[in-house]
Amino acid sequence: MVNGKKHTSTRKTSARHRDSVVQLRNKPLRDLTGDALRSYFRDLNGHRPNALYDLVLGEVEPPLFEAVLDYTGGNQSRAAEILGLNRATLRKKLKQYELLG
């Protein structure tokens, strides 16, 4: 801020950020995942990818479980039903990701 006025470049940056957030919110999860994976491969710098499936599951499952548990008020039976998982499988996954309260 100079003389009580915001710099134009700061306002432009804020507007660009806001626009990109809106674009992300309107993009399907499939597209966001594809974008993230393409970025991952682009940034490998000659390294070979390893255990990509586990990497993706490790990034996607925890927020999925957290969101569903939040939606169900922590009811694991309902969460398992919504996810299409056996309750024991859900508990195993929650333990794996240290999400048990």
CNS distance restraints for C-alpha pairs under 8 A (distance, minus, plus):
assign (resid   1 and name CA) (resid   5 and name CA) 5.29 0.50 0.50
assign (resid   1 and name CA) (resid   6 and name CA) 4.50 0.50 0.50
assign (resid   1 and name CA) (resid   7 and name CA) 5.97 0.50 0.50
assign (resid   2 and name CA) (resid   6 and name CA) 6.48 0.50 0.50
assign (resid   2 and name CA) (resid   7 and name CA) 7.12 0.50 0.50
assign (resid   6 and name CA) (resid  10 and name CA) 7.02 0.50 0.50
assign (resid   6 and name CA) (resid  11 and name CA) 7.25 0.50 0.50
assign (resid   7 and name CA) (resid  11 and name CA) 6.65 0.50 0.50
assign (resid   8 and name CA) (resid  12 and name CA) 6.18 0.50 0.50
assign (resid   9 and name CA) (resid  13 and name CA) 6.09 0.50 0.50
assign (resid  10 and name CA) (resid  14 and name CA) 6.15 0.50 0.50
assign (resid  11 and name CA) (resid  15 and name CA) 6.13 0.50 0.50
assign (resid  12 and name CA) (resid  16 and name CA) 6.12 0.50 0.50
assign (resid  13 and name CA) (resid  17 and name CA) 6.12 0.50 0.50
assign (resid  14 and name CA) (resid  18 and name CA) 6.10 0.50 0.50
assign (resid  15 and name CA) (resid  19 and name CA) 6.09 0.50 0.50
assign (resid  16 and name CA) (resid  20 and name CA) 6.16 0.50 0.50
assign (resid  17 and name CA) (resid  21 and name CA) 6.21 0.50 0.50
assign (resid  18 and name CA) (resid  22 and name CA) 6.28 0.50 0.50
assign (resid  19 and name CA) (resid  23 and name CA) 6.23 0.50 0.50
assign (resid  20 and name CA) (resid  24 and name CA) 6.22 0.50 0.50
assign (resid  21 and name CA) (resid  25 and name CA) 6.28 0.50 0.50
assign (resid  22 and name CA) (resid  26 and name CA) 6.37 0.50 0.50
assign (resid  23 and name CA) (resid  27 and name CA) 6.27 0.50 0.50
assign (resid  24 and name CA) (resid  32 and name CA) 7.65 0.50 0.50
assign (resid  27 and name CA) (resid  31 and name CA) 6.44 0.50 0.50
assign (resid  27 and name CA) (resid  32 and name CA) 6.66 0.50 0.50
assign (resid  28 and name CA) (resid  32 and name CA) 6.47 0.50 0.50
assign (resid  29 and name CA) (resid  33 and name CA) 6.02 0.50 0.50
assign (resid  30 and name CA) (resid  34 and name CA) 6.16 0.50 0.50
assign (resid  31 and name CA) (resid  35 and name CA) 6.09 0.50 0.50
assign (resid  32 and name CA) (resid  36 and name CA) 6.15 0.50 0.50
assign (resid  33 and name CA) (resid  37 and name CA) 6.17 0.50 0.50
assign (resid  34 and name CA) (resid  38 and name CA) 6.11 0.50 0.50
assign (resid  35 and name CA) (resid  39 and name CA) 6.16 0.50 0.50
assign (resid  36 and name CA) (resid  40 and name CA) 6.12 0.50 0.50
assign (resid  37 and name CA) (resid  41 and name CA) 6.24 0.50 0.50
assign (resid  38 and name CA) (resid  42 and name CA) 6.07 0.50 0.50
assign (resid  39 and name CA) (resid  43 and name CA) 6.12 0.50 0.50
assign (resid  40 and name CA) (resid  44 and name CA) 6.43 0.50 0.50
assign (resid  41 and name CA) (resid  49 and name CA) 7.91 0.50 0.50
assign (resid  44 and name CA) (resid  48 and name CA) 7.16 0.50 0.50
assign (resid  44 and name CA) (resid  49 and name CA) 7.50 0.50 0.50
assign (resid  51 and name CA) (resid  55 and name CA) 6.30 0.50 0.50
assign (resid  52 and name CA) (resid  56 and name CA) 6.13 0.50 0.50
assign (resid  53 and name CA) (resid  57 and name CA) 6.23 0.50 0.50
assign (resid  54 and name CA) (resid  58 and name CA) 5.93 0.50 0.50
assign (resid  55 and name CA) (resid  59 and name CA) 6.37 0.50 0.50
assign (resid  56 and name CA) (resid  60 and name CA) 6.10 0.50 0.50
assign (resid  57 and name CA) (resid  61 and name CA) 5.49 0.50 0.50
assign (resid  58 and name CA) (resid  62 and name CA) 6.85 0.50 0.50
assign (resid  59 and name CA) (resid  63 and name CA) 7.67 0.50 0.50
assign (resid  60 and name CA) (resid  64 and name CA) 6.30 0.50 0.50
assign (resid  61 and name CA) (resid  65 and name CA) 6.05 0.50 0.50
assign (resid  62 and name CA) (resid  66 and name CA) 6.09 0.50 0.50
assign (resid  62 and name CA) (resid  94 and name CA) 7.89 0.50 0.50
assign (resid  62 and name CA) (resid  97 and name CA) 6.54 0.50 0.50
assign (resid  62 and name CA) (resid  99 and name CA) 7.75 0.50 0.50
assign (resid  63 and name CA) (resid  67 and name CA) 5.97 0.50 0.50
assign (resid  64 and name CA) (resid  68 and name CA) 6.24 0.50 0.50
assign (resid  65 and name CA) (resid  69 and name CA) 5.97 0.50 0.50
assign (resid  65 and name CA) (resid  79 and name CA) 7.91 0.50 0.50
assign (resid  65 and name CA) (resid  94 and name CA) 7.61 0.50 0.50
assign (resid  66 and name CA) (resid  70 and name CA) 5.98 0.50 0.50
assign (resid  66 and name CA) (resid  99 and name CA) 7.74 0.50 0.50
assign (resid  67 and name CA) (resid  71 and name CA) 6.13 0.50 0.50
assign (resid  68 and name CA) (resid  72 and name CA) 6.20 0.50 0.50
assign (resid  68 and name CA) (resid  79 and name CA) 5.80 0.50 0.50
assign (resid  68 and name CA) (resid  82 and name CA) 7.73 0.50 0.50
assign (resid  68 and name CA) (resid  83 and name CA) 7.94 0.50 0.50
assign (resid  69 and name CA) (resid  73 and name CA) 5.95 0.50 0.50
assign (resid  69 and name CA) (resid  74 and name CA) 4.66 0.50 0.50
assign (resid  69 and name CA) (resid  75 and name CA) 6.47 0.50 0.50
assign (resid  69 and name CA) (resid  76 and name CA) 6.78 0.50 0.50
assign (resid  69 and name CA) (resid  79 and name CA) 5.80 0.50 0.50
assign (resid  70 and name CA) (resid  74 and name CA) 5.88 0.50 0.50
assign (resid  72 and name CA) (resid  76 and name CA) 7.69 0.50 0.50
assign (resid  72 and name CA) (resid  78 and name CA) 6.44 0.50 0.50
assign (resid  72 and name CA) (resid  79 and name CA) 6.21 0.50 0.50
assign (resid  74 and name CA) (resid  79 and name CA) 7.77 0.50 0.50
assign (resid  75 and name CA) (resid  79 and name CA) 6.16 0.50 0.50
assign (resid  76 and name CA) (resid  80 and name CA) 5.92 0.50 0.50
assign (resid  76 and name CA) (resid  87 and name CA) 6.83 0.50 0.50
assign (resid  76 and name CA) (resid  90 and name CA) 7.62 0.50 0.50
assign (resid  76 and name CA) (resid  91 and name CA) 7.80 0.50 0.50
assign (resid  77 and name CA) (resid  81 and name CA) 6.26 0.50 0.50
assign (resid  77 and name CA) (resid  87 and name CA) 5.88 0.50 0.50
assign (resid  78 and name CA) (resid  82 and name CA) 6.17 0.50 0.50
assign (resid  79 and name CA) (resid  83 and name CA) 6.11 0.50 0.50
assign (resid  80 and name CA) (resid  84 and name CA) 5.91 0.50 0.50
assign (resid  80 and name CA) (resid  85 and name CA) 4.90 0.50 0.50
assign (resid  80 and name CA) (resid  86 and name CA) 5.97 0.50 0.50
assign (resid  80 and name CA) (resid  87 and name CA) 5.22 0.50 0.50
assign (resid  80 and name CA) (resid  90 and name CA) 6.08 0.50 0.50
assign (resid  81 and name CA) (resid  85 and name CA) 6.20 0.50 0.50
assign (resid  81 and name CA) (resid  86 and name CA) 7.43 0.50 0.50
assign (resid  81 and name CA) (resid  87 and name CA) 7.76 0.50 0.50
assign (resid  85 and name CA) (resid  89 and name CA) 6.38 0.50 0.50
assign (resid  85 and name CA) (resid  90 and name CA) 6.36 0.50 0.50
assign (resid  86 and name CA) (resid  90 and name CA) 6.39 0.50 0.50
assign (resid  87 and name CA) (resid  91 and name CA) 6.20 0.50 0.50
assign (resid  88 and name CA) (resid  92 and name CA) 6.15 0.50 0.50
assign (resid  89 and name CA) (resid  93 and name CA) 6.23 0.50 0.50
assign (resid  90 and name CA) (resid  94 and name CA) 6.08 0.50 0.50
assign (resid  91 and name CA) (resid  95 and name CA) 6.10 0.50 0.50
assign (resid  91 and name CA) (resid 100 and name CA) 7.84 0.50 0.50
assign (resid  92 and name CA) (resid  96 and name CA) 6.12 0.50 0.50
assign (resid  93 and name CA) (resid  97 and name CA) 6.26 0.50 0.50
assign (resid  94 and name CA) (resid  98 and name CA) 5.88 0.50 0.50
assign (resid  94 and name CA) (resid  99 and name CA) 4.81 0.50 0.50
assign (resid  94 and name CA) (resid 100 and name CA) 5.65 0.50 0.50
assign (resid  95 and name CA) (resid  99 and name CA) 6.04 0.50 0.50
assign (resid  95 and name CA) (resid 100 and name CA) 5.90 0.50 0.50
